[in-house]
Amino acid sequence: MGGSAPVRGAVLVLTSRQDGTADPVVHHLQEAGVPVVRLDPGDFPAGAVLDAELGGAVWAGSVRDAHRAVDLASVRSVYYRRPTPFSLAPGMSGPEQRWAYREARMGLGGVLLSLDCLWLNRPAAMSAAEYKPVQLTTAARCGLAVPPTLITSDPERAHAWARARPGPVVYKPLGGAFHVEESRTRIVYATRVGDLEELRDPALSLTAHCLQEWVDKDHEARVVIVGGHMFAVAIRVGSQAGHVDWRSDYASHSYEVVEVPARVRAGLGRYMHAFGLVYGAADFVISPDGSWTLLEVNPNGEWGWLAQACALPIAATIATLLEKGTP
């Protein structure tokens, strides 16, 4: 498998074959003559081979699949996007699968994580930054405005808090919009709570729920942060559902490139430094008075459709950063 020599000095792109967002970054690297190897860790171990030997403080060897191989000791940078779960051999029992999966994660994952180079982003940094409660407190400490928020499993507390708000209340999922139920993927969007009595439903005690005070909204903006660069796009939506959550109605979007206010730019810089992030996609509400309120920062958020719609050089900026190997 993978008879060609391992590529030295490569940018290693870790993502699935179906990840179209990574394609223009790979294209820019190839156009610049930068060695690039795209691998999906999910091909391991069924369709990829790990061969790593520790010599001193560096793992030497390679990871290879049927088409390419990367020299581990000389990786210049890593673009961590959307890898898939490990692929295990059929016929294994449940305990065997759990053992093999854990060993694959600790083995291949451990070797890759030991690469001492620029990561966009390191998985550990992304994992810490994915927790919305941590995002909000960190953002507030960094000088960014955030909405008043309640996270609770107590129905009576949820009801009392919502009644005390001066305006509407919004429910938001804490772990992302996608939810798999009976093999079907459902999308849970942010939703304004119409009848506050619904918050007294005993079912709310079954897990944690996030409620936020509605922020007076003219439109929203996504700020794509790549190292020291920020690309901001205003997102205006022509429907009521999209006004609450723009992800629910892409067809009615209109886009405009905008400037990030200096105070917000400085706060985002502090935020990224606090988590050790190189990349992030920050979502803001822009109120009629022009104030910016942060909703969340996705450490692996999408940017491809905005770059295409507004002719933004996000892919080239990411590729340049990966080529340099320094933030």
C-alpha positions, -999 to +999 in steps of 0.1 A: +000+000+000+014+034-009+045+024-027+057+060-034+083+076-012+069+097+017+065+134+009+089+155+030+082+190+042+045+186+035+014+204+047-007+176+061-045+181+055-065+158+077-101+156+064-126+135+046-127+130+008-160+148+007-148+180+024-151+206-004-140+234+018-105+220+020-102+217-018-094+253-026-068+254+002-051+223-013-053+239-048-036+271-036-008+251-020-003+230-051-002+262-073+024+276-050+045+245-053+041+236-017+042+198-009+008+188+004-006+154+015-043+150+021-053+121+043-084+110+062-075+094+096-108+076+092-092+054+066-070+039+094-065+010+099-085-006+071-072+016+044-041+033+058-008+022+075+010+038+103+048+032+107+064+054+133+096+050+153+107+072+182+142+085+178+151+111+204+122+136+207+107+130+172+086+103+157+102+092+124+083+072+097+052+077+078+014+075+075+003+062+041-027+051+022-030+036-013-021+068-030+002+089-009+025+089+022+037+117+045+071+118+062+062+124+098+095+140+110+093+168+085+057+179+084+055+217+080+020+223+093-014+205+098-048+216+086-073+198+107-107+199+091-133+171+091-117+137+096-141+107+098-141+080+125-116+051+122-126+022+100-123-012+116-123-046+101-157-063+099-164-093+120-150-080+153-170-084+185-182-053+204-153-055+229-128-060+202-141-030+183-139-008+213-103-020+221-092-016+185-108+019+182-091+031+214-057+018+203-061+034+169-070+067+185-041+065+210-016+053+184-023+072+152-039+101+171-010+103+195+017+102+168-001+130+149-006+151+179+031+149+187+039+168+155+056+200+167+044+224+140+016+248+132-019+233+136-050+250+123-063+241+148-050+217+174-078+192+183-073+198+221-077+236+216-108+231+195-123+207+221-119+232+249-133+260+227-164+241+216-181+244+250-206+273+247-205+282+285-167+285+282-170+305+250-193+330+267-173+336+298-140+338+279-156+363+254-169+384+283-134+384+299-119+395+266-142+425+264-168+412+240-205+417+246-225+385+251-262+380+257-276+373+292-278+335+293-292+308+315-282+271+314-304+249+336-322+216+340-347+231+364-381+239+346-392+263+373-359+282+372-362+284+334-397+298+336-389+323+363-357+335+345-376+339+312-404+358+329-379+383+344-364+392+310-375+425+295-381+409+261-383+376+242-362+346+251-344+322+226-337+285+231-304+274+216-288+239+214-255+236+233-239+209+212-245+221+177-276+220+154-274+185+141-292+157+159-295+121+148-328+104+157-338+069+144-311+071+117-324+104+105-304+137+108-325+165+122-314+202+125-323+220+157-322+258+151-323+286+176-360+292+185-379+320+201-399+308+231-435+318+224-453+305+254-432+307+286-454+281+303-438+255+280-406+260+300-424+244+330-425+211+311-409+184+334-391+171+303-367+200+307-352+182+337-339+154+315-308+174+303-292+209+302-309+236+283-296+270+271-318+301+271-307+335+260-322+369+261-331+381+226-307+407+213-323+435+192-312+425+157-308+444+125-287+416+109-259+392+118-223+389+107-198+360+105-161+370+111-137+344+098-104+346+117-072+332+101-041+341+121-040+379+123-065+383+094-103+388+099-128+386+071-163+399+081-195+394+061-229+409+071-257+383+067-291+397+060-321+374+058-355+380+042-377+357+063-389+356+099-374+321+105-340+333+091-342+364+112-341+342+143-315+318+130-299+325+096-290+289+091-326+280+086-330+299+053-299+302+032-321+309+001-331+344+014-295+355+023-278+386+010-242+393+019-220+423+023-183+426+033-180+448+064-153+462+087-149+448+122-150+475+148-116+481+165-130+471+199-144+439+186-113+431+166-092+435+198-115+413+218-115+386+192-077+387+192-076+382+230-102+354+227-082+335+201-051+338+222-069+326+253-078+293+236-046+290+215-067+290+183-053+300+148-087+298+131-122+306+142-156+316+128-173+341+150-211+349+148-224+383+159-257+400+162-255+436+149-282+457+166-299+487+150-276+510+171-245+494+155-234+474+185-219+439+181-230+410+204-211+377+202-232+346+199-205+320+195-171+312+180-169+279+161-132+268+161-139+247+129-167+267+114-175+268+077-163+297+054-164+283+019-198+297+009-190+332+021-156+332+004-173+323-029-202+347-025-180+377-016-148+368-035-128+367-003-092+353-003-098+330+027-084+299+011-053+317-001-048+332+034-051+298+050-027+282+024-001+310+030-003+304+067+001+267+063+030+272+039+048+295+064+042+271+092+039+299+117+008+319+128 
